[in-house]
Amino acid sequence: MIEVRVKDEALRKAAGEDMDAFVGCFVTAIHEAIGGELTTETMAQLNADQITLLAWQTLHDEVMDGGFVQLIHNGYGPFIFKNPLAKALKLWGLRELSKLLYSAHTLYIKYGAAIERDCTDEEFMALFEQYPEFDDMDDEFVEQEEQWTSAIAHYIDEHIERFATITQ
């Protein structure tokens, strides 16, 4: 198991900014601890909560930037949908987010291979029109993002020892 460290000063500063900064403080520390790359080997060095947090951040960044179609096209479908992320988030108290991921998983199974294929930028943009079933899910994610980030920040705060060691 790899040790993830967060400096107390950095944590206090992030907590004083907003929930995104607080969560980001732990995401950054985990990335630094694994050398910046999540691989099968580095995943084995993390605990379930740390992996769940990295998966959340990937999900968040991709969906906020370009929705579930972008997330799948960029190759993150297996990481998000073939791992127990939805179940883990449900255990963290994010029941609605978990339900959304189960719904998106159904579409991933149905359309994933077609969305993941290599294509030009023009063909990529056309994917959004070809798979409008993701639109409502994208909207729900954006609408609930702040609430979900807040819930994740509270979960981390209540279980800090699962995410990092706080150092001076």
N, C-alpha and C positions, 0 to 999 in steps of 0.2 A: 504494500500500500504506500502510495506516495503522500508526502505531507504537503498540504496546501496551506500557505500562510498569508494572512492579511494583517497589515500594520494597523494598529489601533487608531493612529492619527488619520490614515486614509479612510478607514471605516467611519470615523466620526464626521469627517468632511463630507463623504458621500451621503451619509444619513441626513446631514443638514441640507443637502441639495434637494433630492427627490427620490422617489422609489426606484426609478430607472438607474440612477447613480449607485444606489445601495446595492441593487441586484448586480449591476455591472461590476462593482468592486469584487464580488465573489467570482463572477464569470472570468474576469481578467486574471485573478489569482489562480484559478484552476487552469486556465490556458497557459499561464507562465510555468506552473508546476509540471505540466506535461510537454513543455517545449513548444507550445503553440500549435500542435497538431494532434487532433483526435484520431487515433488509429486503433486497430484491434488490440495492439500491445499496450497503448497508453490507457485505453478504456479499462483494461484488466487491473490497472493500478488505481482506479477511482472507485468510490462506493456508489451505490445506486442513486443517492440523492445528488451527488455531484454530476453524474451522467444525466440525470433528469434535468438538472439546471442547464447544462450545456445544450440538451435537446430543446428545452424551452427557448433558449436564446436563439438557436437556429430557426426554430419555428417562428418566433417573433420577428426576427430580422427579415426572413424570406416573405412571410405573409404580409407584413407591413409594407414591404417594398413592392411586391408584385403578386401577392395572393398565393393560393394553394397551387395554381398552375405553375407559377415560377418555382416554388419550392420543389415540386415534383420534377420539373424540367431540369433544374439545377442538380438533380441527383440525390436529394435529401429524402425522397420517399421511403426508401428502406429504413433509414435511421429513425424517421418519425413514426412510420406505420408498421414496421416489422419488429419493433421493440415495444416493451410494455409502457410506453410513455403515457398513453391515455389512462391506464390503470394507476400508474404512479401519481399522476396529477389528481386523479379522483381521491387517492389516499391523502394527498396534500390538502384536500377540501375544495378542489376546483371541479366540481361535478359538471357544471355546464360546459366548461372547456373540454372535459373528458368526453362528454356526449358529442360535441362538435367534432372532435378528432375521430370518434368512431364513425360518424357520418362521412367525414372526409375519407376515411380509410375504405369505406365501401366504394366510393368513386375512384379511389386510387387503384383498387383491385380491378375495377371495370376499365379504366382509361390509362392507367399508369404507363404501360408499355408504349402507347402511342405518344403520350406527352413527353416521355423521357428521350425519345429518339433525337438524334442530331438533326438540326435544321438551320436554315438561314434566319436572320433577324426578322425578316418579313413573315416567314412561316411560324416563327415563335409568336409574334404578335397575333397571328391568326388563331393560335391555340385558344386564346381568351374567348374568341367568338365561337369556336368549335365546341367548347366545354362550358357553357353558361351555368351548368349545375353548380359550379363552384362559387358563383357570384354572391349568393346569399350567405354562404359560409365565410367568404372574404369580408363581407359587410359586417356580419356578426362579430368576427374577430376584431375588426377595427373598432367597432362600437364598444366592445367589452375589454379591450386591451388594457386600459388604465386600471380597471377594477382587478383584472387578473394579475397584472404586474404588482399591484398593491398586495394582493393575497399571497403571491409568491414571496414578496419582501417580508411579510409578516411570518410566513412559514420559516424562512431562513432565520429571521431574528429569534424565533422561538426554538430553533434547532441549530444554532450556529456551529456547534461542535461537529455536526455531520458534514459541514461544508468546508470549514477551515479552522486553523489554530490562529487565534488573535495574538499578535506579538507587539512588542514595543518598538 
